Amino acid sequence: MKMQICGYEIITGTSKTTGKPYDMSKFHTLIPLSQSEHAVGVAGTSYDCPAHVLDKLRGITLPAMFEVQTQDVQRFGKREQQVMSITPVDQAAVRKAA
């Protein structure tokens, strides 16, 4: 699905308590609201995303449009969307920003 990504956070490290690695990275996007007499415009939302996927966004001027591929996974008894890949829609704009 196509999304306008307006920002991202890469938050990784090792827990001081457990010594286990963590990845709390995410990206922020704007999604259109269903147009009605009560809703107009876009809303902001965030998606958890592995840091290695977000590394591709370094050096790209945001906001920009991306094709985002997700898959449903079961986690702690709940269905969640897991981001598998992010690809810029306009490759020419990416080359200019780099």
VOGU-3710 file (C-alpha; in Angstrom, 3 decimals, decimal comma):
1> mkmqicgyei> 0,000/0,000/0,000  1,147/3,544/-0,656  1,826/5,773/2,338  3,157/9,263/2,840  5,892/8,861/5,445  6,631/12,087/7,280  9,189/10,892/9,823  10,867/7,942/11,524  12,674/6,972/14,713  15,363/4,310/14,920
11> itgtskttgk> 15,557/3,207/18,553  17,764/0,173/19,161  20,104/-0,966/21,871  20,740/-3,465/24,604  18,711/-3,546/27,806  20,791/-2,639/30,847  18,543/-4,874/32,972  18,355/-8,065/30,897  21,225/-7,639/28,457  18,865/-8,502/25,580
21> pydmskfhtl> 18,759/-6,441/22,382  15,701/-4,308/21,659  14,293/-2,553/18,585  11,492/-0,037/19,165  11,869/1,683/15,793  8,853/3,129/14,009  7,789/5,437/11,223  5,119/8,104/11,192  2,704/8,527/8,330  -0,296/10,512/7,198
31> iplsqsehav> -3,383/8,567/6,165  -6,465/10,110/4,543  -9,639/10,268/6,585  -12,837/8,959/5,065  -14,374/12,120/3,701  -17,684/13,025/5,301  -19,403/16,045/6,772  -17,543/15,266/10,020  -14,058/14,378/8,720  -11,777/16,153/6,271
41> gvagtsydcp> -8,048/15,789/5,620  -5,506/13,365/7,038  -4,603/11,792/10,374  -1,214/10,865/11,721  -0,411/7,333/12,786  2,691/5,286/13,587  3,808/1,804/12,545  6,395/-0,316/14,334  9,124/-1,216/11,882  12,470/-3,015/12,185
51> ahvldklrgi> 15,469/-0,675/12,187  17,096/-2,467/9,233  14,061/-1,606/7,083  14,104/2,055/8,173  17,809/2,389/7,371  16,752/2,768/3,707  15,113/6,102/4,583  18,369/7,761/5,647  19,183/10,619/3,293  15,681/10,812/1,783
61> tlpamfevqt> 13,905/14,131/2,208  10,605/13,590/4,015  7,649/13,695/3,668  7,670/11,380/0,654  5,490/8,622/-0,801  6,501/4,993/-0,263  5,168/1,582/-1,143  4,919/-0,265/2,183  4,537/-4,052/2,286  3,154/-5,624/5,434
71> qdvqrfgkre> 2,150/-9,070/6,623  -0,110/-10,120/9,458  1,580/-11,900/12,370  0,313/-13,296/15,657  2,030/-11,666/18,649  1,056/-12,176/22,276  -2,312/-13,560/21,144  -3,131/-10,542/18,966  -2,934/-10,035/15,220  -0,527/-7,256/14,246
81> qqvmsitpvd> 0,775/-5,891/10,972  4,508/-6,329/10,549  6,298/-4,088/8,034  8,365/-6,173/5,620  9,706/-3,528/3,204  9,563/0,156/2,325  10,277/1,315/-1,246  10,266/4,930/-2,469  7,575/5,561/-5,104  9,559/8,278/-6,929
91> qaavrkaa> 13,105/6,969/-7,458  14,128/10,190/-9,263  13,379/12,294/-6,174  15,446/9,906/-4,043  18,452/10,208/-6,352  18,244/14,025/-6,219  18,102/14,052/-2,397  21,085/11,693/-2,029
//
